[in-house]
Amino acid sequence: MLRRFIERVGLMNCIMLLVVISIIITSEILFLQGKKMDAIFVAFWAPTILGFMNYLKYRK
């Protein structure tokens, strides 16, 4: 099942999605530790990476 997903989506996209998930988790941890400004700064990375992935996917 995981192999089919990786083949369908692509290995690099799967790696980037794992990076985005780790960024979201890191942001949550920072927020719960009381470092709210750092959490907001880190949280903006996730949509930026997803937007870059879309740009690379649809660029021709």
SULPEUR-V203974 format. One record per helix or strand of 3 or more residues. SS is the DSSP state (H for helix, E for strand). FROM is the first residue (numbers start at 1). LEN is the number of residues. If there is no record, write none. Layout:
[[SS & FROM & LEN] [SS & FROM & LEN]]
This chain:
[[H & 2 & 8] [H & 11 & 22] [H & 36 & 23]]
